[in-house]
Amino acid sequence: MASVYQVQKEAEKKGVKPNYKLRVKNRSMKQTPGGLGPGDIKKNKQDKLVSKRQSAAGARAYRANGLAPYSKATKQIGYVPKKGTKEYKEWKQIARENGAA
């Protein structure tokens, strides 16, 4: 019988990548090769397993770069209007009300 290590090596040769985060989340492994434990992993909006720290860093970057007001305005109108139109001025006004510069 082949060991788990040998099975993993064979799978890697075939191009199959082991999902370490899933195995850690299900507690069949203690941690990923990078050192993430079960408490350091969460699911994002797309149902992918991601690091909590990386997810938080992405959320901070999104707030810091100033895109949030424009996203809110786009959700309110439903699309980003073409520049120079009346709808574009409306969209910009909504974004400014939400905190855009």
KAGIJO-V88262 format. One record per residue. N is the residue number from 0. RES is the residue in one small letter. PHI is phi in whole degrees, 0 to 359 (* if undefined). PSI is psi in radians with two decimals (none if undefined). NEAR is the number of other ideal C-beta (glycine too) atoms within 10 Angstrom. Layout:
n->(N:N)
res->(RES:RES)
phi->(PHI:PHI)
psi->(PSI:PSI)
near->(NEAR:NEAR)
//
This chain:
n->(0:1:2:3:4:5:6:7:8:9:10:11:12:13:14:15:16:17:18:19:20:21:22:23:24:25:26:27:28:29:30:31:32:33:34:35:36:37:38:39:40:41:42:43:44:45:46:47:48:49:50:51:52:53:54:55:56:57:58:59:60:61:62:63:64:65:66:67:68:69:70:71:72:73:74:75:76:77:78:79:80:81:82:83:84:85:86:87:88:89:90:91:92:93:94:95:96:97:98:99:100)
res->(m:a:s:v:y:q:v:q:k:e:a:e:k:k:g:v:k:p:n:y:k:l:r:v:k:n:r:s:m:k:q:t:p:g:g:l:g:p:g:d:i:k:k:n:k:q:d:k:l:v:s:k:r:q:s:a:a:g:a:r:a:y:r:a:n:g:l:a:p:y:s:k:a:t:k:q:i:g:y:v:p:k:k:g:t:k:e:y:k:e:w:k:q:i:a:r:e:n:g:a:a)
phi->(*:283:284:299:299:294:296:296:298:296:295:295:297:280:94:271:264:290:267:295:297:294:295:289:298:279:65:269:226:284:204:284:301:277:100:281:262:299:280:262:241:217:266:266:298:271:64:264:277:227:288:298:294:293:296:294:296:295:295:295:296:298:290:287:278:83:274:303:298:290:295:298:296:295:296:292:277:109:196:263:288:288:299:89:264:296:296:295:297:298:299:296:296:297:297:295:295:276:115:285:282)
psi->(2.33:2.54:2.91:-0.69:-0.76:-0.69:-0.73:-0.75:-0.72:-0.72:-0.69:-0.63:-0.62:-0.10:0.14:2.15:2.20:2.45:1.49:-0.66:-0.69:-0.73:-0.63:-0.73:-0.67:-0.01:0.51:-0.13:2.62:-0.72:2.84:2.92:-0.44:-0.12:0.15:2.28:3.13:-0.52:-0.17:0.05:2.46:2.92:2.42:-2.99:-0.52:0.20:0.49:2.57:2.14:2.86:2.39:-0.67:-0.76:-0.66:-0.76:-0.66:-0.69:-0.69:-0.70:-0.73:-0.69:-0.75:-0.65:-0.55:-0.05:0.28:-0.34:-0.81:-0.64:-0.62:-0.73:-0.74:-0.71:-0.72:-0.64:-0.78:-0.64:-0.24:2.94:2.00:2.83:2.48:2.53:-0.08:2.92:-0.69:-0.59:-0.73:-0.69:-0.80:-0.76:-0.68:-0.74:-0.73:-0.71:-0.66:-0.52:-0.06:0.22:2.68:none)
near->(4:9:8:7:8:10:12:13:11:11:12:11:8:6:6:10:7:14:12:16:21:13:15:20:19:10:9:8:16:9:14:21:8:9:7:20:13:14:8:18:19:15:12:11:6:6:6:9:17:16:15:12:10:13:15:11:11:12:10:10:10:12:10:9:8:12:14:15:16:16:12:16:21:16:10:13:15:7:9:12:17:8:9:8:10:8:13:14:12:14:20:15:12:18:22:12:12:14:10:16:6)
//
